Structures are given as structure tokens and as C-alpha cells.
Amino acid sequence: MAEHRIGVVMNGVTGRMGTNQHLLRSIVAIRDQGGVALANGDRLLPDPMLVGRDAGKVEALARRAGVARWTTDLDAALADPNDAVFFDAATTQGRPAVLRKAIAAGKHVYCEKPVSVDLESALDLVRAARAAGVKNGVVQDKLWLPGVRKLALLRDAGFFGRLLSVRGEFGYWVFEGDLQPAQRPSWNYRAEDGGGIILDMLCHWRYLIDNTFSPVKSVSCLGATHIPQRWDERGRPYEATADDAAYATFELQSGAIVQMNSSWAVRVRRDDLLTIQVDGELGSAVAGLTDCRTQSRVNTPRPVWNPDVRNAHDFLADWSLVPDTTNYDNAFKAQWELFLKHVHGEGEFPWDLLEGAKGVQLVELAQRSWRERRWIDVPELKA
């Protein structure tokens, strides 16, 4: 067994998502387990180089993660030929510029979503990566959530039969920042800084729907800014200029209908922060981030509508838990392992920059639907 080092330049990992999901729970976890197993028994070992603007923050994070290499000089990091991969988890607005710089330096690129705030910039990245011949990928983590993987298993087993509809509920109450500190950064609620739940979440819903159910054919979306004033990290009030809720309906190429509600102004009374109910002719399922429950056609109860009598039937008891039949790793780590192997030359990686651009396409069409108050078709996207 041989070890193969792969250098990974990691930009913007001092933020919450970059630190927790990408560095500590993915790259560091892969390193600590002895690398990624290759088909021939060899191991692929990531060697991260952390990049950030604040030297104190980057150094502290490197020390915490047990990472030897860090810098505030992005250009110098990109110039090192010993690092093959560039990863970006910094601001969405700045992402196209740093990715183009990394592509020009010959790096294989992997990044968070959205890949850009506009479709043309996203497609420009696709063209640049293809012209340079570099491998590329976009984080689409929800495909590896245990609950979503169980939905895919049910689909592949024919459990649903003909798919009729999908209902998704995502979100939670993000504190305004006056009585309690907000759980999300203030820029999320300023459109001029790249904020907005439509830009954030519809990129997720595009890949989740396309890969789990059927490609999106058309969209109708209504956005809202329910909380017009919030307080920033320094306790100063500011105007919320970005949407904090989105109510979207999608028609799929299969004919099924998907409804997805996304909100940072909703209080949770459901099984999880994300729940997805899938209804088919032969059966239904409800999945959260981890668990999934089913009800088949022959096990469906006969509800009787009688508003004059309190209903004593326990509808929740009619659903059966789908068991854990495998070990489910962290969703971000699972995709990182596939991308690293792909860069090394093992396995395909279909979740590329074009797939990321599809998410931005849906965002723009949903925003247009909101402005024009109508359904918008989703054309096939080509670079």
C-alpha cells in the first residue's frame, strides 16, 4: 500500500461552514482516518494549505485543526505547483474572480454554492475550466444526507410507483439580533452583499430535485422579506434588503409537482429543520435530514372527515421507519472523497461547474417569476 499526497489550497475556511463542514469534518477527518482508499488499496492523503485575509484567524484555525500550512497570500498559494486543488468557501460575490484565478494557475477547482450571483458569470467559469482542461466540482451536499439517500433507495426500489408530488419544508427562526444574537451573519439579509434565501436555497433545491426525482421543467416563486429590520454583529440596526422567505412550486419533466417552502422566519413544529414528503401512487415517504418513514398503498388508513368530533386517530403511528442499513458518513466529507479520487484519476464526478450553474439559472428564473408574478419555463442549460 502506497500513500499519495494531494495538496489542497482552501480559501475562506475561517467562516462557520468552511471551518466545520469542509475543514474539520471533511479534510481533517479524511487525513485522520489515513486518507481516502483507492481501488488498488493505496491511500490518497490531502495536505491542506489554509488561506484567509486575517492572519490571526487563519493561524488560530490552523493550530486548532493541526494543519501546518497557512497564508494570507492567495497568489503565492496558487503559484505552488505542489498543490493540485483549489477550494473556495469565501463570499459568493467574490467567488468567480478567485476561481478564474485558480483555473488560470492550472488548479483543479472545487467550491461552495452558489458558484456566482449571476448565470453569465457561472457559465463563464464552466467555459474557462473546460478550456484549461481542469477538473471541477461544486458542493451539492444534500444528496448525501441519510434521509435523502433513503428517498433515493425507495425510488430505485419502485416503492413510490408513479410520482405525484413532493412537499418540502425548510427553515427555522433566525433571531433578529436585538433580544438574542442572530445565528446567521448579517450579510445574509442584505441583497447588496449577496444575501437572500432564494439565492442560497434554490441552488440546493435544483440539484436535490433534479437528481432525486426528475429535472425541473418550470418554476413559480414568491419571495418575501418578513423581517424588515435586523441587528448586526455589533448590535447596530440595519434594513434587511434581501428576501428571508421563498415559496416555490416546480413542475417536473415527469409531470410531478414539487412545493418547497424556505424560510428564516418560521418556528419549527416538524420532525427536522428540513422535511420532504413524497407521494406516489403506490406509497409515500417523509424524510428529514437523517430519518425516513414510509406508508404503502395497502397500509394507508381510511380517514373520515368529521369536524364535529375530535379525531382520535394517531396518523403518525401509521408510518414505518426505514432502517439504517449502512453507515452514513458526513455529507460534505462523502463528496470531498469522491472529488479527491476524481482528481487523482479514479471515478467520475458529475457534480461539476455546469451543475452548479443550473442552480444559479433556477435562482434567476425564480426571481423573475417573483417580479413578473407568473410561471417561468426552465430551458436546457448549455455552456
Helices and strands as residue ranges (DSSP letters): E 3-11, H 16-17, I 18-28, H 29-32, E 36-37, E 43-51, H 55-65, E 69-71, H 74-79, E 83-88, H 95-104, E 108-111, H 119-132, E 136-138, G 141-144, H 146-156, E 163-171, G 186-189, G 191-193, H 197-212, E 216-224, E 229-231, E 237-239, E 245-252, E 257-263, E 274-280, E 283-287, E 292-296, G 297-299, G 315-318, E 320-321, H 331-344, H 353-372, E 376-377
